[in-house]
Amino acid sequence: MKYRIVRLIIPLFAGVLFSCGNNQQSDLFDPDSDNIQLVLFHLETSCASCDAVKNETLAVMENIFPEEVKAGEIRFVAMNFSDKGGREAAELLRATGQSFYIVKGETVVNLTSEAFMFANTHPQRFRDTLKNEIQKLR
């Protein structure tokens, strides 16, 4: 019996330990946060466009705003519409499908068009747009 409990607790503890060290990406959208949240809504299986938006967003965070990311002032949140949390966040932000938002407090910037049009085909254009919008909110 004790062996079974240990087998269950160790993976759980390891998961918590390793997930807490990454303040760049989170699974939860916090509507009460005053920090900048880059929120990507996707379906159960992430498509190539969603992957491109995620990868380019993380690149901007790591290369242009590393201090803010490290301090937790900017974070990336990927939300799945199939999950309860994803549906709740989508309702708050009025997201109806795959979409991308920058959220800081009460300010919501919808970058869905730019993100899905350019992240895959013209990534530098998307990175520039994202950088400019983040700088406006700082």
PyMOL commands that set and color helices and strands:
alter all, ss='L'
color gray80, all
select helices_A, chain A and resi 2-20+48-64+66-70+84-93+112-118+123-137
alter helices_A, ss='H'
color red, helices_A
select strands_A, chain A and resi 25-26+36-42+74-80+99-104+107-110
alter strands_A, ss='S'
color yellow, strands_A
deselect
rebuild
show_as cartoon
